[in-house]
Amino acid sequence: MADLAIDYDLLQNMATSIKSLEATYGNAIAMSKGLDLMSGGGTQYSPQDFTGCAALTDDTVLFIRAWNNLLTESTTGLNQLGSIISEVAQQFFNQDAGCAASVNYSLSVSATEESQQKWKDYQKQLQQYNDKMDDPAAAYQLGTPQPVYNAYGTQTGTTPALAEPTPPTDVPANGNVVTANGVTVNTTLNTTPATDATGTNGVITSETTTVTDANSGLTYTETTNIGTVTHHDASGQPAEYDSTQTVTLADGSQVHNTTTINESLPNVGLAGEYTGLMTVTSTVNGTTSTSFYTKSADDPVWKPNQQMDDLAAPPPKPDPNSEPSWGLGADG
C-alpha cells in the first residue's frame, strides 16, 4: 500500500487562492450594489464613469446583478472550503511537526552528551599529563625523547616525547538544527551553569523546538521545562523527570501538558501492581484530560494504563433528549 503524502504548500496555496477568489466575488457584489446606488438618482452614470474601467460594459453589470444572490452564497461556500483545506494542512503539519520535534530533541540530547563526553575525556587526559609533568624527573623523561636499545645494547630508536593533549575542536553543543525541503527543525537546549569554561557539567533544564515550513508559512513550537528528576542517564542528564510543556500549533492555539512521575507508590490497590506511575494532564481549548502510564518490575517500560484512564474519566452526561425512567413496574 502506498504511503500517504501530504503537501502542506499545495494545500495552503489552494486555500489562499480560494480566499482570493472569495474576495474577488465580494468585490463584484459590492460593485453591483454601488452601481445600483449611483444610478438611483436623476443623473445616469455609465459603468465606465463609476469604475474607470473601459472594459466594464452594461452587459457585464447586468450579469453581475442577475447573479448577485448566487455570488453572495458562493462567497460563503468558498470561505468555508478555504478554511477546511487550511485546517487539513495544519492538522497534518502538526502531527508531522510533533514527531520531528521529538526526534530532533533526542538527537540534540545525544549531540550534547557526545560533545560533553569529548571534553570530559580531554580534561581527564590533561589532568593525567599535568600529574606526570609535575614530577621533574618524569617530566624530563617524558618531555625529552629517550633512546631505545635492543637486547644487544644497540640503540634502535627513541621514545616519543609526551605531547600535551589537544582539546576538542567543537564547542559543547546546545541543540541541533536540521533543514530539508524548506522545513527547518531547530532545537535549543538550556542547561545549568557549568563549573568550567567547557560547559561539560551543564545539565539540561529546558528545551525549545521550532518546526517551520518556509514554503507554506506553517510553524509549530514546543517548550518543555524539566522539573524534579527521578532518574539520570550515564552522562548525568535527566532521563525521567516531571515537566511542564507548552505547544503552539500551526493555527496559533496552544496545548499545555503537565507530567508528574511517582516512583514511590503505596503497595495497595491497583497502584500496588506497579513500580511507577506517570500522570499526564493536557489542556486543549479549555478542556482538560488526564492519561496514566505505568511500569512494573517485570516490565520497566512506561505503557498506557487504560484501566486507570477509565477510572479517572468523568461520568457521561445524560442525554437531554432521552425519556426519563421513573422505575415503574409493569403495573405502574
C-alpha positions, 0 to 999 in steps of 0.5 A, a space after each residue: 500500500 502506498 504511503 500517504 503524502 501530504 503537501 502542506 504548500 499545495 494545500 495552503 496555496 489552494 486555500 489562499 487562492 480560494 480566499 482570493 477568489 472569495 474576495 474577488 466575488 465580494 468585490 463584484 457584489 459590492 460593485 453591483 450594489 454601488 452601481 445600483 446606488 449611483 444610478 438611483 438618482 436623476 443623473 445616469 452614470 455609465 459603468 465606465 464613469 463609476 469604475 474607470 474601467 473601459 472594459 466594464 460594459 452594461 452587459 457585464 453589470 447586468 450579469 453581475 446583478 442577475 447573479 448577485 444572490 448566487 455570488 453572495 452564497 458562493 462567497 460563503 461556500 468558498 470561505 468555508 472550503 478555504 478554511 477546511 483545506 487550511 485546517 487539513 494542512 495544519 492538522 497534518 503539519 502538526 502531527 508531522 511537526 510533533 514527531 520531528 520535534 521529538 526526534 530532533 530533541 533526542 538527537 540534540 540530547 545525544 549531540 550534547 552528551 557526545 560533545 560533553 563526553 569529548 571534553 570530559 575525556 580531554 580534561 581527564 587526559 590533561 589532568 593525567 599529563 599535568 600529574 606526570 609533568 609535575 614530577 621533574 624527573 618524569 617530566 624530563 623523561 617524558 618531555 625529552 625523547 629517550 633512546 631505545 636499545 635492543 637486547 644487544 645494547 644497540 640503540 634502535 630508536 627513541 621514545 616519543 616525547 609526551 605531547 600535551 593533549 589537544 582539546 576538542 575542536 567543537 564547542 559543547 553543543 546546545 541543540 541541533 538544527 536540521 533543514 530539508 525541503 524548506 522545513 527547518 527543525 531547530 532545537 535549543 537546549 538550556 542547561 545549568 551553569 557549568 563549573 568550567 569554561 567547557 560547559 561539560 557539567 551543564 545539565 539540561 533544564 529546558 528545551 525549545 523546538 521550532 518546526 517551520 515550513 518556509 514554503 507554506 508559512 506553517 510553524 509549530 513550537 514546543 517548550 518543555 521545562 524539566 522539573 524534579 528528576 527521578 532518574 539520570 542517564 550515564 552522562 548525568 542528564 535527566 532521563 525521567 523527570 516531571 515537566 511542564 510543556 507548552 505547544 503552539 500549533 500551526 493555527 496559533 492555539 496552544 496545548 499545555 501538558 503537565 507530567 508528574 512521575 511517582 516512583 514511590 507508590 503505596 503497595 495497595 490497590 491497583 497502584 500496588 501492581 506497579 513500580 511507577 506511575 506517570 500522570 499526564 494532564 493536557 489542556 486543549 481549548 479549555 478542556 482538560 484530560 488526564 492519561 496514566 502510564 505505568 511500569 512494573 518490575 517485570 516490565 520497566 517500560 512506561 505503557 498506557 494504563 487504560 484501566 486507570 484512564 477509565 477510572 479517572 474519566 468523568 461520568 457521561 452526561 445524560 442525554 437531554 433528549 432521552 425519556 426519563 425512567 421513573 422505575 415503574 413496574 409493569 403495573 405502574 
